[in-house]
Amino acid sequence: MVTIETIIGMKKTGEKIACLTAYDYPLAKILDEAGMDIILVGDSAANVFAGERTTLPITMEEMLYHTKVVCHAVKNAFVVADMPFLSYQTSVADAVRNAGRFLKIGAAAVKLEGAAPIVEAIKRLVDLGIPVMGHVGLTPQSIHAIGGYKLQGTTEQEAQKIMHDAEMLEAAGCFSVVLEKIPAQLAQRITEKLSIPTIGIGAGVHCDGQILVVHDILGLFQDFLPKYVKRYAHLGETISNAVKQYYDDVKKGAYPGKEHSF
Ligand code: KIV
């Protein structure tokens, strides 16, 4: 079983950490059986599962449901639950109460976006034995302040802030940190500076691990394709062809056949 020690140890041995998101039982089971190190129940469920434009609307109850069904499937991977918008920013007590709910239903850790404004909450969670994954660079829960899903850390000043934030998260006790949509060189500098693993998404090859949204790599979410996503399958097309055949079969009376009847 993958533990927090396994993940931290992978930075030391140089073994890359493979992570994907999951939101439901069947996909989580496939990911786990494929050997994924970390499965993140991402608040990207708001986008690729629920069709929302941002991650802001997803609620604690919805994230708890996704986390619960993913945990039903996972036997080996380290499950991290994304804390939704306003479930940890409001107070340290809220952060503890809400993070604890994810651990009670089977998650091994939680992920929070940002640094300075939530550093007290992160320290408290870590003190209480709740592992925390940090997240800097593009932080989708702050999308309206950022002004769009654009590359972060493009000026030296911005780059220094992201580096500083990542160091702050390490000092606060995070066991790893997601670097989202930043230049590869900046991600390399952060990865070399930190002793905890960096997990990149749109942050180049030098991170200690990589994470992508599973619906993106499988071609299940087709509304748009970020530049950093590699498509490994075209399940949207496969499913579309399958359900069209079923539709035709029903219309023609070709389904059910004798073998499907009693
Ligand atoms: O919600 C999510 O899927 C994420 C990853 C993309 C890092 O935060």
Boltz pocket constraint, residues with backbone or C-beta under 6 A from the ligand:
constraints:
  - pocket:
      binder: B
      contacts: [[A, 21], [A, 40], [A, 41], [A, 42], [A, 43], [A, 44], [A, 45], [A, 82], [A, 178], [A, 180], [A, 201], [A, 211], [A, 212], [A, 213]]
      max_distance: 6.0
